[in-house]
Amino acid sequence: MTALVNSADSHVVEPLDLWQQRLPRHLRDRAPRVAEVDGKWVFLVEGMPPRRMGGPSTNTDGKAGGEGAAASQESRFRAGGWDPDERARDLDADGVWGEVLYPTIALFGFMIPDAELRMETARAYNDWLAETFSAASKRFAGAAMIPVQDVDAAVDEIERVAALGLRSVMLPMHAPAERPYNSADYDAVWAAASHHGMPCSFHVGTGSSPWTERGPGGAVINYVEVGLGAQRTLAYLAASGVLERFPELHVVMVECGAGWLSWLLERMDEAFEEHAQWVNPKLPEPPSSYVRRQGHVTFGNDAAGVVNRSFTGVEALLWASDYPHPEGTWPHTRETLDRIFNDVSATERRTITYETTAALYGLEAPA
Ligand code: MN
């Protein structure tokens, strides 16, 4: 029997009416939702243009759905997106033990311009995630949505979700322009996450629009551009001394691949050494050593990242399925892993596909 694996990046699919049901009454007509506009189904999130939903999963078995709007939304994804029992069955069939759970619609909630609507959207999502998945099984490590424009409110919400049983703090990949992640203002956020042993994660495409280029090459250019956010964020956290000041803090760049990590480590250290007279703060160790100790990246299928593991450290790499999104490996996870890890020792494979995620998020399978 093949060993079980954990996925460091999987997704829930929020019910259509989550925010219309759960937001404070005076905000419900501005709730993030799915609606039919000009005959097309779109996400409506205040502050961003209506966005067409992705195509149906090739893995859909046709069981999900019902009448009207619900069928149109839900038949695009497997029921495991919102039903923990269905989800557990799918994981069992695919050889996956545990998952770190990220949202689908709520990924865009970080861009809501209004402070109250943004934070209440996060709180409603976090409540639903904890009630639906954390309460159902220890296999599900929920990542709480934590907007950071108001640091005090962010810390309050971290304290609240820690008590609800959520196990990671999801911050926007793109920090607010007026306050990048090297600002000492965020120290209370790093301290709260460290205190609760919650890794801080930064999912691709959060905090700024992932669709900026509309000209020739746009789809490919935008896919590259959103991935670059992980390099910037990790450089801010390592070079500014955040990781040095909070040695218990772990940071995870989610769904940006892994091959770039080697380049970033060398690039940061080159500046640290060759431009030493301009470097501030002068950290005790080069930036790469903090990333090797406390930084991680998730990937689904990234040959270059795996080849470079002796340089980055095996612990930096976290395998992820992206279930139930159509790009993900379900239901072919075993075959995918055998292909990706063809030349990798069983010990290293187990570290990347199970051990590090188990340690970071408490995703240990029973013996
Ligand atoms: Mn993802």
Residues whose N, C-alpha, C, O or C-beta is under 5 A from the ligand:
A	BS01	MN	D9 E255
